Amino acid sequence: MLELRGVSKSFPGVKALDNVSITFHPGEVHALLGENGAGKSTLIKIICGLYQPDEGEVILNGKKVHFASFRDALESEISIVNQEIQVIPQYSIAENIFIDKISKFANAGIINWKQINAEAAKYLKMVGLDMDPTTIISGLSAAQKQLIQIAKALSSNAKVLLLDEPTSSLTKHEALKLFTLVTKLRNQGVVLIFVSHKLEEVLSLSDKVSVLRDGKYVGTKDRINLTKQDIVKMMIGRETKDHYLGQLDINQSNKVLEVKNLTQAGRFNNINLDLHEGEILGFYGLVGSGRTELAKILIGEDTMDAGEVVIGGKKASIKSMADSLYKYRLGYVSENRKEEGLILEESVKTNIGITIWSKIVQPMIRKISLKSEESAAQQMIKALNIKVTGPDDIVGGLSGGNQQKVSIAKWLAAGCDILIIDEPSVGVDVGAKEYIHQLIWNLAKVEKKSIIVISSDLPELCTLARRILVFREFQIVGELNDINDRPYSYEELSDRIGQYLA
């Protein structure tokens, strides 16, 4: 049993946790919920020894414990699957899984790599990854890295396992594999603490739900008879409704982007698709099905062997992201904003302005116009309602939802007409998710932007996309349109996609 008694934690100007008491029992999946800034991450870091409480106690199996570091927590059989990908890119999959346990495979100073790779293969199989354990991790997708992090946590044989947004980069099908593992661990008596912004997952998987709001403990309820609206009301103190945003005014006569017979050896073969002015087009598929990989080709981060991309009726030549942005006004919001989308240690102003520096540089002195950069940042902060004290705030200190807004803002500042948004609401809370959805909708509906949304969240695609392409093994295997001017329901969409992926 794990128990927190009266735990408080403050940072300069912020009380992150205020007298929080929660008990977590073995053999239960206990969901820990709350909006960004509610205190979930701080609580998790205290359990893992990354932070120490200012007040209160952590009780493990009836005894008060004090963890001065994460290693202390590991030695007490506590492990975590982090939302944010934390891997060593230059190391192999096996090395990343056992990085903190390498000494267990050593004898007289000699490491048994055969044994390490064999053990790694076992845990890769558990998470559904059919990969060589010796593969270097740097070239893998965010979803594959996330599954490797899960494999690493499982390899610790922890008695307390924290799952912080474990499915943030996974589709429904990969998530189901994880849930099977979680059920098995629950039956083995493991304490499972599950953090997720996907309330459908919470309702299907958890036994109990605890909610934090503004650093305070709101309450704990049994999941039985608990509805999504009950949880949302606990989290944000108000009710929300999933609603149909309406029909887009898509200009079917204007194809802003066409892909014709795109082929890449060993992957894609004769891919064809089009995107119209004012349209939101959804991409759905399993991990490694080709969704993000196709996007990387479109923006020039990867190359194709045959076929063509047509933008604005003319064949495009895109060899880099600079080409996609400056020649064709095509932007890409990465699924991995921490590693690829943002410069976390820099200001909001710098992150937004980076895409327009070439336009605002003063030619005579070759310096960026700070006034223009400031003006562009202020405009985007206002337009997207980014919660900051000012444009000089450091991006790494913002909530997940506001970081995502900054990721989108930098491409809007550059005047992109076509946006590819990869996992738009990954790791953001209910309120921020609603705002981001409305923002994307308005970009298409009001500003006539053309948008491709890549998402593992089917309800998100139900809300946003009026046409969905289904990917499997680097091919488009299905196309779904609204039914008689109404959207697919989640159940209808899930059934149809399941047929394509079967």
KELUM-512431 format. One line per field, with one value per residue (C-alpha): residue number from 0; residue in one letter; chain; x, y, z. Coordinates in pm, 1 decimal. Each point is the difference from the previous one (the first is absolute). Layout:
BEGIN
k	(NUM;...)
r	(a;...)
c	(A;...)
east	(X;...)
north	(Y;...)
up	(Z;...)
//
This chain:
BEGIN
k	(0;1;2;3;4;5;6;7;8;9;10;11;12;13;14;15;16;17;18;19;20;21;22;23;24;25;26;27;28;29;30;31;32;33;34;35;36;37;38;39;40;41;42;43;44;45;46;47;48;49;50;51;52;53;54;55;56;57;58;59;60;61;62;63;64;65;66;67;68;69;70;71;72;73;74;75;76;77;78;79;80;81;82;83;84;85;86;87;88;89;90;91;92;93;94;95;96;97;98;99;100;101;102;103;104;105;106;107;108;109;110;111;112;113;114;115;116;117;118;119;120;121;122;123;124;125;126;127;128;129;130;131;132;133;134;135;136;137;138;139;140;141;142;143;144;145;146;147;148;149;150;151;152;153;154;155;156;157;158;159;160;161;162;163;164;165;166;167;168;169;170;171;172;173;174;175;176;177;178;179;180;181;182;183;184;185;186;187;188;189;190;191;192;193;194;195;196;197;198;199;200;201;202;203;204;205;206;207;208;209;210;211;212;213;214;215;216;217;218;219;220;221;222;223;224;225;226;227;228;229;230;231;232;233;234;235;236;237;238;239;240;241;242;243;244;245;246;247;248;249;250;251;252;253;254;255;256;257;258;259;260;261;262;263;264;265;266;267;268;269;270;271;272;273;274;275;276;277;278;279;280;281;282;283;284;285;286;287;288;289;290;291;292;293;294;295;296;297;298;299;300;301;302;303;304;305;306;307;308;309;310;311;312;313;314;315;316;317;318;319;320;321;322;323;324;325;326;327;328;329;330;331;332;333;334;335;336;337;338;339;340;341;342;343;344;345;346;347;348;349;350;351;352;353;354;355;356;357;358;359;360;361;362;363;364;365;366;367;368;369;370;371;372;373;374;375;376;377;378;379;380;381;382;383;384;385;386;387;388;389;390;391;392;393;394;395;396;397;398;399;400;401;402;403;404;405;406;407;408;409;410;411;412;413;414;415;416;417;418;419;420;421;422;423;424;425;426;427;428;429;430;431;432;433;434;435;436;437;438;439;440;441;442;443;444;445;446;447;448;449;450;451;452;453;454;455;456;457;458;459;460;461;462;463;464;465;466;467;468;469;470;471;472;473;474;475;476;477;478;479;480;481;482;483;484;485;486;487;488;489;490;491;492;493;494;495;496;497;498;499;500;501)
r	(m;l;e;l;r;g;v;s;k;s;f;p;g;v;k;a;l;d;n;v;s;i;t;f;h;p;g;e;v;h;a;l;l;g;e;n;g;a;g;k;s;t;l;i;k;i;i;c;g;l;y;q;p;d;e;g;e;v;i;l;n;g;k;k;v;h;f;a;s;f;r;d;a;l;e;s;e;i;s;i;v;n;q;e;i;q;v;i;p;q;y;s;i;a;e;n;i;f;i;d;k;i;s;k;f;a;n;a;g;i;i;n;w;k;q;i;n;a;e;a;a;k;y;l;k;m;v;g;l;d;m;d;p;t;t;i;i;s;g;l;s;a;a;q;k;q;l;i;q;i;a;k;a;l;s;s;n;a;k;v;l;l;l;d;e;p;t;s;s;l;t;k;h;e;a;l;k;l;f;t;l;v;t;k;l;r;n;q;g;v;v;l;i;f;v;s;h;k;l;e;e;v;l;s;l;s;d;k;v;s;v;l;r;d;g;k;y;v;g;t;k;d;r;i;n;l;t;k;q;d;i;v;k;m;m;i;g;r;e;t;k;d;h;y;l;g;q;l;d;i;n;q;s;n;k;v;l;e;v;k;n;l;t;q;a;g;r;f;n;n;i;n;l;d;l;h;e;g;e;i;l;g;f;y;g;l;v;g;s;g;r;t;e;l;a;k;i;l;i;g;e;d;t;m;d;a;g;e;v;v;i;g;g;k;k;a;s;i;k;s;m;a;d;s;l;y;k;y;r;l;g;y;v;s;e;n;r;k;e;e;g;l;i;l;e;e;s;v;k;t;n;i;g;i;t;i;w;s;k;i;v;q;p;m;i;r;k;i;s;l;k;s;e;e;s;a;a;q;q;m;i;k;a;l;n;i;k;v;t;g;p;d;d;i;v;g;g;l;s;g;g;n;q;q;k;v;s;i;a;k;w;l;a;a;g;c;d;i;l;i;i;d;e;p;s;v;g;v;d;v;g;a;k;e;y;i;h;q;l;i;w;n;l;a;k;v;e;k;k;s;i;i;v;i;s;s;d;l;p;e;l;c;t;l;a;r;r;i;l;v;f;r;e;f;q;i;v;g;e;l;n;d;i;n;d;r;p;y;s;y;e;e;l;s;d;r;i;g;q;y;l;a)
c	(A;A;A;A;A;A;A;A;A;A;A;A;A;A;A;A;A;A;A;A;A;A;A;A;A;A;A;A;A;A;A;A;A;A;A;A;A;A;A;A;A;A;A;A;A;A;A;A;A;A;A;A;A;A;A;A;A;A;A;A;A;A;A;A;A;A;A;A;A;A;A;A;A;A;A;A;A;A;A;A;A;A;A;A;A;A;A;A;A;A;A;A;A;A;A;A;A;A;A;A;A;A;A;A;A;A;A;A;A;A;A;A;A;A;A;A;A;A;A;A;A;A;A;A;A;A;A;A;A;A;A;A;A;A;A;A;A;A;A;A;A;A;A;A;A;A;A;A;A;A;A;A;A;A;A;A;A;A;A;A;A;A;A;A;A;A;A;A;A;A;A;A;A;A;A;A;A;A;A;A;A;A;A;A;A;A;A;A;A;A;A;A;A;A;A;A;A;A;A;A;A;A;A;A;A;A;A;A;A;A;A;A;A;A;A;A;A;A;A;A;A;A;A;A;A;A;A;A;A;A;A;A;A;A;A;A;A;A;A;A;A;A;A;A;A;A;A;A;A;A;A;A;A;A;A;A;A;A;A;A;A;A;A;A;A;A;A;A;A;A;A;A;A;A;A;A;A;A;A;A;A;A;A;A;A;A;A;A;A;A;A;A;A;A;A;A;A;A;A;A;A;A;A;A;A;A;A;A;A;A;A;A;A;A;A;A;A;A;A;A;A;A;A;A;A;A;A;A;A;A;A;A;A;A;A;A;A;A;A;A;A;A;A;A;A;A;A;A;A;A;A;A;A;A;A;A;A;A;A;A;A;A;A;A;A;A;A;A;A;A;A;A;A;A;A;A;A;A;A;A;A;A;A;A;A;A;A;A;A;A;A;A;A;A;A;A;A;A;A;A;A;A;A;A;A;A;A;A;A;A;A;A;A;A;A;A;A;A;A;A;A;A;A;A;A;A;A;A;A;A;A;A;A;A;A;A;A;A;A;A;A;A;A;A;A;A;A;A;A;A;A;A;A;A;A;A;A;A;A;A;A;A;A;A;A;A;A;A;A;A;A;A;A;A;A;A;A;A;A;A;A;A;A;A;A;A;A;A;A;A;A;A;A;A;A;A;A;A;A;A;A;A)
east	(0.0;112.8;-136.5;52.0;-88.0;-37.3;256.1;76.8;256.2;74.0;212.1;76.6;-336.8;-195.2;-143.2;-2.9;-147.2;-202.3;-59.0;-68.8;-84.6;-68.4;30.4;87.9;-71.2;161.3;-194.8;-173.3;33.8;-30.9;-44.0;147.6;-165.3;-2.1;56.4;348.4;132.9;-219.7;305.0;6.2;358.1;126.5;-171.2;148.7;348.0;-32.8;-97.6;302.1;247.3;62.3;-153.0;-19.2;-315.8;15.7;-257.2;-169.0;104.6;35.2;-91.8;97.5;-125.8;-73.4;340.4;95.2;252.1;223.2;125.1;290.9;18.6;-169.1;248.8;-130.0;-349.1;120.4;165.0;-338.6;-156.2;-164.2;25.5;-156.3;-95.1;52.7;-225.7;305.3;233.4;325.0;237.6;367.4;-15.0;347.4;-64.1;-177.4;-350.8;138.1;241.7;-282.7;-218.7;271.0;207.6;-56.0;48.0;305.9;199.5;-237.7;126.8;369.5;240.2;356.4;-43.4;-118.9;-351.0;-207.4;-152.2;-162.9;-198.1;-90.1;-131.8;-195.6;-162.4;-76.4;-171.4;-230.0;-116.8;-30.9;-234.9;-206.3;-61.8;-59.6;319.0;153.5;345.0;363.4;118.5;333.1;-171.9;128.0;-288.1;65.5;-184.0;-317.1;-335.2;-138.0;-250.6;270.3;210.3;-302.5;-51.3;368.5;-42.5;-289.3;219.5;268.6;-246.1;-128.7;357.5;28.7;-265.1;-130.2;-253.7;-112.0;-27.7;-87.9;-135.4;17.6;-193.3;132.2;-216.6;69.2;169.3;-188.2;-306.2;-297.1;138.4;342.2;-171.4;-210.1;318.9;121.7;-332.8;28.6;338.7;-142.2;-279.3;256.0;207.1;-313.1;-75.9;354.7;-66.3;198.7;-93.5;-84.4;-33.7;-135.1;11.9;-186.7;-188.7;-195.0;-306.4;-125.3;314.9;-52.6;-357.2;88.3;314.9;-0.8;-149.4;18.9;34.0;161.6;-10.3;225.1;-95.9;229.4;231.7;-277.1;-154.6;-359.6;-95.0;17.1;-284.9;-52.2;-8.0;-324.7;-292.1;242.9;-59.1;225.2;-201.8;41.8;377.8;13.5;-211.6;241.2;299.9;-106.2;-307.9;-228.3;-164.7;99.2;-175.6;145.8;-174.0;-5.5;191.0;-195.6;88.0;306.5;-25.7;236.9;85.9;-8.5;111.4;331.0;246.0;274.0;205.2;15.5;213.5;30.2;142.7;245.3;237.5;284.8;189.9;-87.9;-282.7;-252.4;-130.3;-209.5;-155.8;-265.9;-192.3;-123.5;-79.4;-243.3;-19.9;-167.5;8.9;107.5;124.2;69.0;277.9;-52.0;198.0;210.5;349.6;230.9;-288.4;137.2;-198.7;287.8;245.5;-206.6;-16.1;381.0;27.3;-246.9;203.8;335.4;134.9;7.4;15.7;-214.3;126.1;-283.8;-320.8;-67.4;-144.9;-210.3;-68.3;-222.7;-23.8;376.6;248.9;189.5;367.9;38.3;340.9;-14.0;-236.3;126.6;-125.5;-339.6;-37.5;147.8;-81.7;-336.2;-134.3;-28.6;59.9;29.3;-90.6;197.6;-153.2;310.5;0.1;263.2;267.9;-98.9;-260.2;136.0;320.1;-96.4;271.4;-87.4;-278.6;-348.1;109.5;297.9;-201.1;-273.1;238.8;238.8;-208.1;-4.3;358.6;87.4;-281.9;79.2;377.7;133.1;199.9;261.6;112.5;-114.8;-180.2;-351.2;-246.3;-82.5;-298.9;-147.6;69.9;-168.1;-300.7;-45.5;23.9;-250.8;-241.3;17.8;-24.4;-321.7;-142.8;60.6;-61.6;340.4;17.0;322.2;107.0;173.4;183.9;325.9;-134.5;204.3;-193.2;121.4;-186.1;-339.4;-271.3;-33.7;-301.7;173.4;313.4;-217.5;-149.7;351.6;81.4;-295.9;61.1;345.0;-142.4;-294.5;239.5;176.7;-326.8;-36.1;-299.8;43.9;61.2;77.0;-73.8;129.4;-184.1;-139.9;-119.7;263.2;64.7;-241.5;-293.9;-372.1;-35.5;310.2;-108.6;-335.0;175.3;249.5;-282.5;-190.5;318.6;62.5;-364.7;7.9;319.5;-183.7;-348.9;81.6;350.5;-35.0;320.4;38.8;93.1;110.4;-55.9;195.2;-155.0;-14.0;-311.2;-313.8;-235.0;234.2;-32.2;-378.1;-1.4;235.7;35.6;-268.7;202.6;236.9;265.6;87.6;362.7;129.7;350.4;84.9;-310.0;-329.8;-248.7;-319.5;-168.4;-288.2;-227.3;-284.1;-326.5;-270.2;145.5;40.2;319.3;73.3;-66.9;293.4;-155.5;-59.4;348.0;162.3;-189.1;87.0;366.8;17.9;-116.2;273.9;269.2;-114.2)
north	(0.0;353.1;290.6;377.1;190.2;377.3;51.4;360.0;138.7;359.7;163.0;372.3;170.6;-325.0;-252.6;-310.0;-232.3;101.0;-260.6;-292.7;-342.0;-302.7;-375.9;-240.1;-371.1;-310.1;-168.7;322.3;234.0;339.9;289.2;335.6;283.5;377.3;281.4;122.5;174.9;-202.9;-159.8;-347.9;20.8;137.9;-281.1;-261.8;148.0;-12.9;-368.1;-65.3;193.8;271.6;255.3;-5.9;128.3;318.7;-149.0;-335.7;-362.6;-278.0;-339.8;-323.0;-329.5;163.1;167.0;363.0;33.3;281.2;-15.5;233.3;-106.7;-206.9;-280.3;-18.5;-51.8;-265.7;-188.0;4.7;-158.0;316.2;72.0;238.2;23.8;367.6;195.4;173.1;-218.0;-50.9;-219.0;5.4;31.4;-141.1;-318.6;-315.9;-97.8;-261.1;249.2;247.8;-264.4;-115.5;315.9;7.9;-376.7;-73.1;-113.3;-294.9;-140.9;35.7;-262.1;89.9;328.9;-166.8;80.8;-283.1;178.5;-316.1;-30.3;371.1;-19.8;-318.4;159.1;317.2;-205.9;-146.0;342.8;128.5;-288.6;95.1;349.4;-124.4;123.3;-242.5;155.1;-101.3;98.8;115.8;269.7;350.4;201.6;337.8;-85.1;-128.8;176.5;164.8;-284.4;-265.9;186.5;17.9;-375.9;-50.0;216.3;-223.7;-306.4;158.6;58.1;-357.8;-131.5;144.6;-241.5;291.3;-36.8;359.5;108.9;353.9;42.4;366.9;40.9;-337.4;-0.8;358.6;-113.1;-328.2;-85.8;-181.7;-333.8;42.4;135.1;-316.9;-205.5;219.5;-32.8;-379.5;30.6;235.2;-246.7;-276.8;215.8;91.2;-368.4;-44.4;255.3;292.3;354.2;174.9;379.4;107.9;358.4;73.9;280.4;-260.1;-45.7;-292.9;-188.5;96.1;-126.6;-327.4;-84.7;148.4;-128.6;331.2;363.1;277.7;361.8;295.5;360.7;299.8;-210.4;-118.7;-343.3;1.0;-358.7;-369.7;-199.9;-355.1;-15.9;-200.8;228.3;290.7;186.0;217.3;305.1;-87.9;-6.3;321.2;179.2;-112.4;107.8;344.7;80.6;22.7;-227.9;-35.5;-166.0;-170.7;179.2;-11.4;302.5;8.1;-17.9;159.9;222.1;-213.5;130.4;-328.9;170.0;111.6;-278.8;173.1;-318.1;-313.1;-309.0;-206.3;-353.3;69.7;-291.6;-64.4;-326.1;-243.6;221.9;188.4;-116.4;228.9;215.3;241.9;259.6;356.2;281.9;280.7;363.0;28.1;-375.2;-195.4;-341.1;-268.5;-261.3;-311.4;-322.7;-218.0;87.1;-24.3;-10.3;298.1;298.9;206.3;-150.9;138.4;340.7;2.9;-57.1;281.1;253.1;-108.9;-178.2;-324.8;-76.4;-193.8;-212.3;67.3;194.9;365.9;250.9;278.4;319.7;272.2;-183.3;-10.0;-279.8;68.7;-58.0;-30.6;-106.3;148.1;150.9;339.2;-78.0;-111.0;314.5;276.9;-131.6;-165.2;133.7;-354.9;-47.1;-303.3;-8.6;-295.1;-270.7;30.7;366.7;-49.4;-138.5;132.8;275.6;246.0;140.4;-46.7;216.1;297.6;256.5;-8.4;290.5;-190.7;-316.7;186.6;225.9;-266.6;-69.8;368.2;103.5;-2.5;248.8;238.8;11.7;352.1;-32.5;265.6;-118.5;-363.3;8.1;-110.7;279.5;-54.3;230.1;-212.2;-320.8;140.8;114.8;-341.1;-178.3;232.0;-49.0;-379.5;2.4;197.8;-197.7;-339.7;108.9;-127.0;29.2;190.2;304.8;122.7;-107.5;-38.9;-291.0;-318.1;-264.3;-286.5;153.6;0.5;-263.4;-265.4;170.9;334.9;-161.3;-156.6;339.4;139.5;-292.6;95.3;374.7;-7.1;-142.0;239.0;290.9;-114.2;21.9;-371.6;-85.2;-375.5;-149.0;-357.9;-38.5;-324.6;-106.7;349.8;-67.7;-243.4;53.1;290.9;24.6;4.2;378.3;53.7;-281.8;169.6;328.6;-159.5;-179.6;325.4;173.0;-260.5;16.5;378.6;-12.2;-207.4;148.0;369.0;43.5;-265.2;-177.9;-357.7;-239.3;-361.2;-133.5;-313.1;-144.6;-317.2;133.8;-111.4;241.3;279.1;-103.9;-27.1;361.1;150.2;-196.8;-12.6;-255.1;-262.7;-208.9;-331.2;-117.7;-356.0;-118.5;321.7;-13.9;188.3;-282.8;197.4;338.2;111.3;297.1;150.2;-191.6;212.8;325.2;-131.1;-129.0;-359.0;-79.3;-139.1;-348.3;14.7;131.6;-260.4;-281.9;118.9;58.4;-337.2;-162.2;173.7;-98.2;-359.2)
up	(0.0;-81.6;198.5;-14.2;316.3;-1.3;-276.0;-97.5;-242.4;-98.7;-266.4;-29.3;-29.2;-35.6;245.2;-217.7;264.5;303.4;272.7;-233.9;146.9;-224.7;52.3;-282.3;49.9;-154.3;-278.1;-106.3;-293.5;163.7;-240.8;102.2;-189.5;-20.5;-243.4;-86.2;308.0;236.2;166.2;-155.4;-127.5;330.9;189.5;-230.8;38.8;378.3;-14.9;-225.1;215.7;-258.9;239.2;377.0;173.4;207.4;235.1;43.6;-25.6;-254.4;146.7;-177.7;141.7;333.2;38.5;-53.7;-283.2;-118.1;-356.1;-68.0;-365.4;-266.3;66.3;357.0;-137.8;-244.6;285.4;176.4;-311.4;-134.3;-372.8;-251.3;-365.9;-78.5;-232.8;-139.6;-195.6;188.3;-193.5;-96.5;-380.9;-67.2;199.4;-111.5;103.5;240.6;156.6;54.7;164.0;240.8;37.4;376.8;37.9;-214.8;304.9;44.8;-327.7;81.8;130.7;88.7;-185.6;-321.1;-119.9;-144.2;-299.9;-131.1;321.6;-1.8;-356.1;75.1;305.6;-195.1;-272.1;265.3;114.1;-356.8;-69.7;305.9;-139.7;-354.0;-167.8;-247.6;-19.7;30.1;353.3;-146.4;-210.3;76.3;140.6;-167.3;-321.5;163.4;13.6;313.8;39.8;-21.6;256.6;228.9;-21.8;81.4;309.5;104.2;-56.1;218.2;284.6;-25.4;20.2;351.4;134.6;204.9;280.2;-60.7;-364.9;-105.7;-351.4;-100.9;-326.8;-123.3;-312.9;-104.6;-323.2;-46.1;-204.0;146.4;-113.3;162.5;311.1;24.9;18.0;283.0;181.0;-18.4;170.5;261.9;77.3;42.5;237.3;196.7;43.8;131.8;274.1;-137.7;107.9;-329.0;-18.2;-336.3;-128.9;-321.7;-170.3;-200.6;216.0;-208.2;107.0;363.0;0.3;-171.4;197.5;349.0;324.3;184.8;-106.6;203.8;-113.6;77.5;-72.1;53.7;215.4;230.6;40.0;-128.8;75.0;-87.1;-151.5;-116.0;-377.2;1.3;-92.6;-57.7;-327.4;-213.3;101.3;368.7;-43.8;-202.7;259.8;273.8;-205.7;-115.1;206.2;-302.4;-251.7;-362.9;-290.9;-302.3;-281.8;-375.2;-122.8;-324.9;-367.3;-151.5;-305.7;-204.2;-345.1;-188.6;-321.1;151.6;73.1;197.8;41.7;-214.6;41.2;-317.1;-8.3;281.7;41.1;242.1;-25.2;276.8;124.3;-209.6;-337.5;-222.0;273.3;-123.7;198.3;-20.9;240.9;-77.4;105.1;341.4;67.1;308.2;-116.3;260.6;-9.1;215.9;29.9;226.4;116.4;-300.1;-248.5;-191.1;132.3;136.4;-247.3;-289.7;167.1;28.4;-375.0;-75.1;202.0;-143.7;308.3;-197.4;-371.6;-244.9;-287.0;-244.0;-36.9;56.5;242.8;-150.4;194.6;-140.1;-331.3;-56.6;57.4;319.3;67.6;377.8;124.7;350.2;254.6;-111.3;-351.6;130.4;209.1;-214.5;-348.2;61.5;334.1;133.1;374.5;227.7;370.3;137.1;219.6;219.0;95.4;272.3;-232.3;-342.4;26.9;255.3;143.8;363.0;153.1;-221.1;27.5;-149.5;-220.4;-139.6;-64.1;-184.8;-188.0;-122.4;-312.4;-106.1;74.0;-370.0;-61.3;285.4;-27.1;-59.6;-324.3;63.1;343.6;-34.3;334.0;82.5;65.4;366.5;-32.4;-280.9;188.7;312.1;-202.2;-167.0;334.8;166.4;-288.3;25.5;381.1;-28.5;-292.3;159.7;359.5;114.4;379.3;71.4;194.0;-314.2;-317.6;192.1;208.0;-47.9;-194.0;219.9;293.0;-173.1;33.9;-269.3;-151.7;-28.3;-142.6;-269.2;-79.0;-43.8;-233.9;-217.9;34.1;-157.0;-323.4;-3.4;46.7;-316.2;-191.7;-80.4;-214.4;47.2;344.3;95.7;371.4;149.3;319.9;72.4;355.4;123.8;371.0;48.5;237.9;-77.3;-9.4;-216.8;-230.3;-62.1;-74.1;-240.5;-182.0;-38.5;-115.8;-270.3;-105.4;-29.3;-205.3;-259.6;32.2;35.8;-142.1;-271.9;100.0;-121.2;277.9;33.8;353.8;94.3;314.6;207.0;175.7;-183.4;183.4;-108.8;-364.1;44.0;118.3;-256.6;-321.3;-265.5;-196.8;141.7;-175.7;166.9;-23.4;29.3;-84.5;-187.0;-216.9;9.2;45.6;57.8;-24.7;223.4;-67.4;201.4;-30.1;-163.7;133.3;350.9;162.7;82.7;363.1;195.4;-12.6;-376.7;-67.6;224.0;-172.6;-350.9;77.6;175.1;-325.1;-199.0;250.2;50.9)
//
